[in-house]
Amino acid sequence: MAKKTHIKVRLVPETQPDSSFFYYVKKPAGGEKAKIKLKVKKYNPVTRKHETFIEKKLPPHSK
């Protein structure tokens, strides 16, 4: 089976990491860009402003 080329990460607002709103994005699984944490300016509908979103680990899922 082939290796995955992308992994799924969650972006949360930098100012409020416990916010109810977040984004899911794909990022490369290998190479130089995989080692850098994502930091992206995106729209937050909760505050109705553009904010900086940072990468966090995915939450654990229940079985």
Buried (B, 14 or more C-beta within 10 A) or exposed (E): EEEEEEEEBBBBBEEEEEBEBBBEBEBBEEEEEEEEEBEEEBEBEEEEEEBEBBBBEEEEEEE
